[in-house]
Amino acid sequence: MKKKMFFAGSGGQGALTIGQMIAKAGMDEGNEVTWLPSYGPEMRGGTANCTVIISDKRISCPLINEADVLVVMNLPSLRKFESMVVPGGMIFINSSIVPETSTRTDVKIIEIPANDKAAEIGNPRAANIVMLGAILAETGCCKKETVKHQIEKMFSGRKEKFLPGNIAALELYCK
Amino acid sequence: MSKVLMMGNEAFAEAAIRAGCNCYFGYPITPQNEVPEYMSHELHKAGGSFIQAESELAAVNMAYGAAAAGGRVFISTSSPGFALMQEGLGFICSCEVPIVAMNVSRGGPGVGGIQPGQADYFQVTRGGYNGDVKIPVFAPANIQESVDLIYEAFDIAEKYRNPVVIFADGMLGQMMEPVEFPPAKPIKGSDEISKDVPWAITGTDHHEGRNVVFSLRLQPDVLENHVLHMFEKYAEAEKELVRYKNINVEDAEIVFVAFGTMARICVEACELLEEKGVKAGVIRPISLWPFPNAAFDAITDKTKIVISTELSMGQMIEDVRTAVAGRWPVSLISRTGGIVPTSIEVMERALKALEEVK
């Protein structure tokens, strides 16, 4: 098993965070993982992306030539990266922000209105967690329980008040 | 202890703390900023001291002073900052005080860019200091190896009374991987310091007479003897510190030589070449000085070409040519300026290079 995933969006949309959460969950489930971010003089609202590899074998190269799964949180990311998905792969599109769909016909397109759904449950900042739930449900890259446990740890102590909203966001598309 | 998912830069800093580092001096520069950031909030918890210096020049000289007093000292920077530290490193070698210096390198020359580069190969292995000086350099290829090397580097530096350089690139600093840390060594008290490093300037409470750490030796015969003494240490280091990993070299038609991030890309390029029916292997130098010449003795008659693969215009290739000693054709695959090639690009260029020698 080797899953190559690519997450892209504008700075602050949480694409890097959900990539990191999936990498951590992959590790917690006993796999080898790498998380590689783009870095640079990015300004707020600029683009940000990361590559995640989950594998049951040692990972030689953290860079990828093609992705099994692409997650785009905004339109520029869709246009820039849709060609890197392997035929039969998946593209997750944040349809609340992205007004168009992919030009690819040989991959599975999953449109998730992440911002709208997050707003509906009263937690507009958790759009990325809504998307994360959809990714878990569709790809099976890691178990919901592993991620849920991670979220419980993230939002403990003083941050505990944010926990129910994030669990609800996760479970919207991942029952 | 179980594995944690950690960013390279933070893991480098934690490894130094675990190794008993009690002094860190740094100045911000991308892509290693998370090292001083982590040190600023974690080192004091272990009982150490963090100082953000006013420049790299100040940082290296603070390190020089703290190490002369018996400190377990760590400094980190990136390429242009490492250039500024050269003078200090030469003095530190001359005075025989141990420090561990990390270069999380980026594209050059000059201020250059901030994406990963390996064009500091000459800078870390040859240096920009005056005089006859050698500095052991280790180039890890993943975060776990970085942690293990940093942890060990403090003892190597102390044993040889010389700086040790850890040479990573921006990608290794920025990425995250699972890592397991070795146990934390407690920070030494002054009694322990004066026992372990009796030459250190710890005050006369701990030893009789004065300890002096100095670089100036005006009499040529005294200076020559000092340099000869340093080279006795370097001869031992050349025997003891050689590290490398050979991957499928024995039956390879193409042998890549690559370190750090570039080596990881070459390993994947080998898999792509295998799909095309070409066997390829990798020599991965871990110690850049001493350069692992012995690794090249594993190459067989099956090999048609040795390719130095670098994120620079070809610097390590000089050491590769020396190690190969005319036994096989040597060529170069290089990208520079912060561009990191894909494994597909490396595979295609390697096939072309193989065609040219056939």
Interface residues (C-beta under 8 A of the other chain):
Chain A: Q20 A23 K24 M27 E32 V33 T34 W35 L36 P37 Y39 G40 P41 S60 C61 P62 L63 N65
Chain B: K3 L5 T30 P31 I114 Q115 G170 M171 Q174 M175 M176 E177 P178 R264 I265 V267 E268 E271 V340 T342 S343 I344
